[in-house]
Amino acid sequence: MRAVVYEQFGAMPEVREVADPAPARDGVVIGVEATGLCRSDWHGWQGHDSDIRVLPHVPGHELAGVVQAVGAEVTQWRAGDRVTVPFISACGRCASCAAGDQQVCQRQTQPGFTHWGSFAEFVAVDHAEVNLVRLPEDMRYSTAAALGCRFATAFRAVVAHGRVEPGQWVAVHGCGGVGLSAVMIAAAAGARVVAVDLSPGALALAAEFGAEVCVDGGAVADVPAAIVSATGGGAHVSLDALGSPATCAASILGLRRRGRHVQVGLLPLAAGPAVLPMERVIGWELQVLGSHGMAAHAYPAMIGMVRAGTLRPDRLIARTIGLDEAGPALASMHTAPPTGMTMISPRGAA
């Protein structure tokens, strides 16, 4: 098969012919029809993720496609099924999985990190019975691939953890892929959204997707104060969708009393420890919650809203490219202006 491969961290990836994957006894091989380019892929390529231990490596973890082969122990899936997957592959056997919390599986794997990913014509996914999501026939592969990481993560953060209600104020710090998804989902839930970012382009997209107030974090001296002023007392729910000590603290400080902070963006060790205003958390009875993806069994509600047109993840897709363009696109992620999601179509059928 053709795949995007890098031999060293930070070295330009290139398309090569490599061996086709084979399914594990409880796994499948998926023919990749669409796969998203995510900033997490860039971090992995830079060597920031400890799960990538062996080079050469194939990135990619947001995907949708068609089952090509199934392992001997797989009973619920067969070749020809249209599927997508969460970015976390659960084991299905640990205590967390037994409780329905596959997104924090104790033995989780992840295509594009613990093993070769979806910037390829085929990708292997283990433990298929708990990790595959069946796609409606009328859903495009590109739309389904857009769900797998940023959109599903934002959906669970806003709906399950944020418990957003119509009319409440939601602040979103960082309007990249996760943040823009959160803006769209919160607005669809009837919330009033404040979007915060340093980029005018990102804020323009946030406004397009439903943000009522946009705050330029580079032009405002006190972001939490700006949020409190705009919302008449602070946000009911606030998300740090970027992942930095500064945005984490600002998210908490922009809440009203008894508000809920949801940490979605990863906090890299290189940025230093996040110092949280715990005196505010205690005195105002704030909730501080972490959110990490979404289990496959929770997808139907989200897919139902997508099919109904209530949610439009396809609007996040700015362009579709082929495998030959994927390497340069990955390498340029740290400097490219925010213009929306890049979708890769290994077979030209996204």
N, C-alpha and C positions, 0 to 999 in steps of 0.2 A: 504494500500500500504506500501511498504518498503521505508524508507527515512533515510537520515543521519541527526541526530538531536543533538544539544548541548543545555544543560540546563543552563550553565553559560559561560560567556566570558572566553576564554582560557582553558575551560575544554574539555577533549578529546571527540570529537563527536562519537556517536555510531549509529548503524543501528537499527531502531525500526519499528514495525508495527504501523502506524498512520492512521487516517481517510483519505479516498480519498477526494480530493477537488471536489467542484461542480462549474460549470461555472456561472459567473454573467450573467445577461440578455443580455449584449452586449459582453460577453466574451466566451472563450473556455477553455476546459481542453485538454492538450497535453500529450500524452504518450511519455515520454522522452526516446529517443533511444541513445542519446549522449549528454554529457554536459562537458564543459571544466572546469578545475581547474585553477582559476585566483588568482593573488595576492590580488585583491580586496576582494575576499572571505576570505583570511587570515586576512586582516585588519578588516573586519566585525566580524570575530570570536574573534578577540582580543578586540573588543569593540570600535574601532576607528571610526565607522560610526554611526552618530546620527539617521539614518533612522531605525536602528534595535533597537526597543524600547521594544519589548515584547519577553520574553523567555518562553518556549523553541523555538528554531528557526531552520529552514532548509535553508542552504546556496545554492548558485548556480544561475548563471544568463546567462551563455553562453549555448544555448541549441538548439537542433533540434529533431524533432520527428513527430508523427502522431496525428492529431486531433481525440480525442476520443468522445467528447461531445460538443455541441454548445448551447449557450443561445438562448432564444426565439426571441431576436431582431437581431440575426446574420443572414445575408442573403448571404454573399459572400463565406462562408466557410461551409464545412460539414465534418462529420466523415469520416476518411480515407485519408484526404488531408495531404500531406507531407509538413512540414513547418519548418521555423526557425523564430527567432524574434530578433530585436535589443535589447540591454540590457536595454534601456529606453523604457518603455511603455507609450505612449502619450495618452492624453485624447481625442484628435480629435476635441475639441470644443473651446479651448482658442484662443487668438489672435495669439500666436506663431504657433499653429497647422494650423490655417487658412492661415497663410503665407507660409506653407510648412516646417516650422522649428520645426518638432516634436521632434528633439533631444534636444531642450531647452524648451519643454512643461512646462507651468506654474503649471500644476497639475500632473506631471509625477509620475509614480510608477516604481518599479524595482523588479522583482522576485529575491529572495535571500536577499533583504534588506527591502523594505517596507512591504513585505509579504513573505511567504514561497517560496523557490526557487526550483531549478531543480536537486538537489542531491536527487532525488526521482524517483519513477516510473511514477508519474504524477505531473503536475504543471498547475496551473490556470493562464491564461493571460487575462486581461480585455481589453475592447475596441478593439476587434479583427479586425474590419474592417480597422483600421489604423496601426496595429502593427504586423500583420502576413505577412510573405514573403513566397511565394510558391516556392517549390524546384523542380528543374528538376528531372526527374526520374533517370537520370544517375549520380546524385550527392550523394555521401555517406553521411550518417548522421554525421559522425565524421568531414568531411570536412566542412559541413554546420555549425556545432556547433563552429568550429574554427573561423568562420566569425564574430560571434555575438558581441564580445566586442573588443578585441585587434586588430583584422584584419580590421574590418569595421572602427574603430576609426582611425587607421593608414591610411587607404585608403583615408578617407575624409581629414585628416590632410595633406597628401602629394599632393593629386590631387586637391581638392577644395580650400583649404587654401594656401598650398604651391605653387600651380600652376606651378609645376615642368615641365621644358622643357628638351628635350634631350640635353646632353652635359653640363648641369648645375651641379654645385657641391651641394650636400645635406649632411649636417652633422647630425648624429643621436646620441644624448647623452643618453646612457642607452640602453643596448641590452637585455632587458627582452622580454616578449611576444609582447608588443606594438612596441618596438624598432626594433626587428628582423623583424616584419611584415613591418615596415616602410622601412627598408633596402631593403627587397625583392620588395616592391611596387615601390620605387624610382628607383631601378636598372631596373625593368621591363619598367619603363617610359623612360629609356635611360639616366638617370642621373648618375653621378659619385659620389659614396657614401663614406663618411668618417664615420666610426663607432667608438664610444668612449665608453669604459667601463673599469671597474676595474678587470674583470674576464677574464683570458685567454680563458676559455671555451666559454664564451659568444662571445668573439671576433673571435674565430675560427668559430662559427656558423655564425656570421655576414659575414665573408669572404666567407663561403660556399654559403650564400644567395645573394652575389653580391657586398659586400663592397670592394672597390678598395684600401682603406687605413684604417688601424686599429690603433687606438691610445689607449694605456694603460694609463688611467687616473691616476693610482697610480704610474706610473714610469716617467711621464712627469711633469715637474715643472709648466709649463704654457700651459694648454690645448688649450685655444683660439689661442695662438701664434703658436702652433703645427698645428692647423687647417689652419690658415692663410698661413703658410709656405707650407703645403701640397697641398693647392688649388690655390696657386699663387695669393693670395689677399683676401681670405675669401670665405665662403660658400654663395651661392645665397639664399639657404633655410636651416634653421636649426631647428631641433625639440628637445625639451626637453621631452624625452619619459620616464624619470625616475620620475621627480617631486621632486626637492629639490632646495633651494635657490642657492646653488653652481652651479648646472647644468643649472638652468634657466639663471643665469648671464653669465656662460660660453658660452651658446648657442648664446646669443645676441652678446657677444664680439667676437665670431668667425665668424661673418657675414662680408661680404663686403658691400660697400656703397649701399644703397637702397635694402638691403637684407630683407628677411622675416623670423621672428622667430615665430614658432608655438608651443604653450605650450599645450602639451598633457598629460603629467604626472601630477597627482594631487599633490598639494602642501599642505601637512598636517600641521595643525596649530601647532602641537607639534614641528615641525622643525623650527619654527620661521618665521617671515615675509621675503619675498623675496625682497631684495634691488636691484632694476633694474638700470642699467647704463643709465638713461634717457638722460643725456647729449649726449651720443653716439647715442641714438635713434633719438634725434632732429637733431644733427649736420650731421648725415649721412642719414637722412630720412629713417630710418628703420621702418618696420611694425612689430608690436607685436600683435599676434592673438591667441585666445583661440580656442580649438577644443574639442568637447564633443560628441562623438558617431556619429551615422549616422541614419537618418530616414529610415523607411522601404521602402518608395517610391524611394529611391536612390539606392537600392540594385541591380537592374537589370544590370547596367553597370559593377559593380564588379563581379557579378555572371557570366556575359558573358565572362569576362577575365579569370575567373577560369575555365569555361568549355572549353575555347580555349587553356588552358594550359599556358597562359601568366603569370598567377599567380598560385602559388602552396601552398596554406595554409596547405595542408596535410603534406608538408615537415616540418612544425613546430611541428607536433605531434611526440613526442618521445616514448610514451607508452600509452597503454589503460589498465585501471583497472576496477574492479567491485565496487559496492557500499561498500562492506565490507572493502575494502582497502582505501576508500576515506577519512575517518577520520584521520588516521595516515598520509596520504599524505598531507592533509591540514595542519596538525600540524607541519610538517617538512619543510614547504615552506620557512621559514626564514633562514634555515641553508642548505637546499639542493642546490647543485651546479647547475648552469643553463645548463640543458641538453635538453631543448625543452619543449613543452606543454604536460601536462598530460590530457588525455581524460578519462572520466568516462562513462561506459556503463551500465546503470541500468538494461538493458534487455539482455546484451551480444550480441548486434547486431550492434554495431557502425561501 
